[in-house]
Amino acid sequence: MSRESVLSVLRPGELTSERPFRTLREHGAASEGLAVPIRTPGGQVLGRMQLYSSLNADAARAYRLQRAAVAHELAGRATAIERSPAAQLIRKAVAYAAASLPVDHLSTQAPPSLQRYLNMRGRSTGRGLEPKWLTREWLTHSDAWLAGAEDRNALIEAAVELDREACQAREDILGENAPSATTFYGVVRRMDPTAAEIEGGDQTLLVPLDDLIATVKGRGIPDP
């Protein structure tokens, strides 16, 4: 996830800025994240973006609730996950996807999913239509770095592994106090042996296939 996504948990409904996240870092309540270089197709470096384990959202929530020790422990597990080979594989995929984008993110040469994302988020975000900022948010979604990837199966396995590691960390640290699942409505667009892509709204979620099947069975619906 992005820094802005983490801050939206720390300060819901407020415009994000650098200072609150710096405060989290100073108190050990956020991981360092993964630096992803942003380059042109020719290799010129334009900047960088940071990717963060989803455990940072849990750490931010704990910090907001004045549970500093829990936030620190969650951030520590997030750091370990970000250093894993699976996370490094995702980082490389995001960097490759960023380098494949046209210089003008609003051009018709941009991926259709990016065009849809810019159109939808540009209408709703308080920051207005800022293509560079929104494009970096889009790059954190699996439909940005998974579509057309040659090592697609490896990336799916890596994403599923990261999800399971994060879930295990929540169970170990939060136990019964782990946050409940959020509701997401969408359509299953594709299924692989280990995961399914669910498209809805302005994003696509990558869900472990076992979790999807368990949910379907729980609702009394025939197996997908």
C-alpha positions in Angstrom: 0.0 0.0 0.0 1.0 3.7 -0.3 1.9 6.1 2.4 -1.3 8.0 1.8 -3.3 4.8 2.4 -1.6 4.3 5.7 -2.3 7.9 6.7 -5.9 7.5 5.8 -6.1 5.0 8.6 -4.2 7.2 11.0 -6.3 10.3 10.3 -9.5 9.3 8.6 -11.1 11.9 6.4 -8.2 14.3 6.6 -5.8 15.5 3.9 -2.5 13.7 4.2 0.9 15.3 4.7 4.4 14.2 5.4 4.5 15.2 9.1 2.1 12.6 10.5 3.9 9.7 8.8 7.2 11.0 10.0 5.8 10.9 13.5 4.8 7.3 13.0 8.4 6.5 11.9 9.9 8.4 14.8 7.9 6.3 17.2 8.6 3.0 15.5 5.0 2.7 14.4 5.7 2.4 10.7 8.1 0.4 8.6 10.7 1.9 6.2 8.9 0.5 3.2 10.3 -0.4 -0.2 11.7 2.2 -2.5 10.7 1.9 -6.1 12.5 4.0 -8.7 10.3 5.8 -11.2 12.0 5.8 -14.6 11.1 6.8 -18.2 11.0 4.0 -20.8 14.6 5.2 -21.7 15.8 4.7 -18.2 15.9 8.3 -16.9 15.1 8.5 -13.2 12.1 10.7 -12.5 11.9 10.0 -8.8 10.7 7.2 -6.5 7.7 5.9 -4.6 7.5 3.9 -1.5 5.5 0.7 -1.0 4.4 -0.5 2.4 3.2 -3.7 3.9 -0.5 -3.6 4.7 0.5 -4.2 8.4 1.4 -0.5 8.5 -2.4 0.3 8.4 -2.9 -1.9 11.5 0.1 -0.2 13.1 -1.4 3.2 12.3 -4.7 2.2 13.8 -3.1 0.9 16.9 -1.1 4.2 17.3 -4.3 6.2 16.8 -5.8 4.2 19.6 -2.8 4.9 21.8 -1.5 1.3 21.8 2.1 2.3 21.0 3.6 -1.1 21.9 1.3 -2.9 19.6 1.9 -0.5 16.8 5.7 -1.0 17.3 5.3 -4.8 17.1 3.2 -4.6 14.0 5.6 -2.2 12.3 8.5 -4.7 13.1 6.6 -7.5 11.4 5.9 -5.3 8.5 9.6 -4.6 8.1 10.4 -8.3 8.1 7.8 -8.9 5.4 9.1 -6.1 3.2 12.6 -7.6 3.3 11.3 -11.0 2.1 12.0 -12.3 -1.4 8.3 -12.2 -2.2 8.1 -8.5 -1.4 11.2 -7.8 -3.5 9.6 -9.6 -6.5 6.6 -7.3 -6.2 8.8 -4.3 -5.9 10.6 -5.2 -9.2 7.2 -5.7 -10.9 6.0 -2.3 -9.8 9.2 -0.7 -11.0 8.8 -2.4 -14.4 5.2 -1.3 -14.7 6.2 2.3 -13.9 8.9 2.3 -16.5 6.5 1.0 -19.1 4.1 4.0 -18.8 4.0 6.8 -21.3 5.4 10.2 -20.2 1.9 11.7 -20.5 -0.2 9.6 -18.1 -3.4 11.1 -19.5 -2.7 10.1 -23.1 -4.5 7.4 -24.9 -1.3 5.3 -24.8 -1.8 4.8 -21.1 -3.1 1.4 -19.9 -7.0 1.3 -19.9 -7.1 0.5 -16.2 -5.0 3.6 -15.4 -7.2 5.7 -17.6 -10.3 4.5 -15.7 -8.5 5.0 -12.3 -7.5 8.6 -13.1 -11.0 9.3 -14.3 -12.7 7.9 -11.2 -10.3 9.1 -8.6 -9.9 12.5 -10.2 -13.6 13.2 -9.5 -13.5 12.0 -5.9 -10.2 12.8 -4.3 -9.8 16.0 -2.3 -6.5 16.7 -4.1 -8.2 17.0 -7.4 -6.9 15.5 -10.6 -3.1 15.2 -10.1 -2.0 12.5 -12.6 1.5 11.9 -11.1 0.1 11.4 -7.6 -2.8 9.3 -8.7 -0.6 7.2 -11.0 1.6 6.3 -8.1 -1.5 5.3 -6.1 -2.6 3.1 -9.1 0.8 1.4 -9.3 0.2 -0.1 -5.8 -2.8 -2.0 -7.2 -2.3 -5.5 -8.6 -3.9 -4.7 -11.9 -1.1 -2.2 -12.5 1.8 -4.6 -12.2 0.2 -8.0 -12.8 -1.4 -7.4 -16.2 0.8 -8.7 -19.0 3.6 -9.7 -16.6 5.7 -12.6 -18.0 6.2 -14.0 -14.5 2.5 -13.7 -13.6 2.3 -17.0 -11.7 5.3 -16.2 -9.6 3.9 -12.7 -8.8 0.5 -14.2 -7.8 2.3 -16.7 -5.5 4.3 -13.9 -4.0 1.2 -11.7 -3.4 -0.6 -14.7 -1.7 2.5 -15.4 0.4 2.6 -11.7 1.6 -1.1 -11.8 2.4 -0.7 -14.9 4.5 2.3 -13.6 6.4 0.4 -10.4 7.2 -2.6 -12.4 8.4 -0.4 -14.5 10.6 1.2 -11.4 12.1 -2.2 -10.0 12.9 -3.3 -13.2 14.5 0.0 -13.4 16.5 -0.1 -9.8 17.7 -3.8 -8.8 17.8 -5.5 -12.1 18.4 -9.2 -11.6 19.0 -8.6 -7.9 18.6 -7.7 -8.2 14.9 -9.7 -5.8 12.7 -12.7 -7.3 11.0 -12.6 -7.8 7.2 -13.7 -4.9 5.0 -16.5 -5.4 2.4 -15.5 -5.2 -1.3 -18.0 -5.6 -4.1 -16.7 -6.8 -7.5 -16.7 -9.3 -10.3 -14.3 -12.2 -10.5 -12.4 -11.6 -13.8 -9.8 -14.3 -13.6 -8.8 -17.3 -11.5 -5.5 -19.1 -11.2 -4.7 -22.2 -9.2 -3.8 -20.0 -6.1 -5.6 -16.7 -6.5 -8.5 -14.8 -8.1 -8.7 -11.3 -9.5 -11.8 -9.4 -8.3 -12.5 -6.2 -10.2 -14.8 -3.5 -8.6 -14.9 0.2 -8.5 -11.5 1.8 -9.1 -9.4 -1.2 -8.2 -8.7 -4.9 -8.6 -8.1 -7.1 -5.6 -5.9 -10.2 -5.7 -7.6 -12.7 -3.3 -6.3 -16.2 -2.3 -8.5 -18.7 -4.0 -9.0 -20.7 -0.8 -10.4 -17.6 0.9 -12.8 -17.0 -2.1 -14.0 -20.5 -2.1 -14.6 -20.5 1.7 -16.6 -17.3 1.4 -18.7 -18.7 -1.5 -19.4 -21.9 0.5 -20.3 -19.9 3.5 -23.0 -18.2 1.5 -24.4 -21.5 0.1 -23.3 -20.7 -3.4 -21.9 -23.5 -5.7 -18.1 -23.6 -6.0 -16.6 -21.2 -8.6 
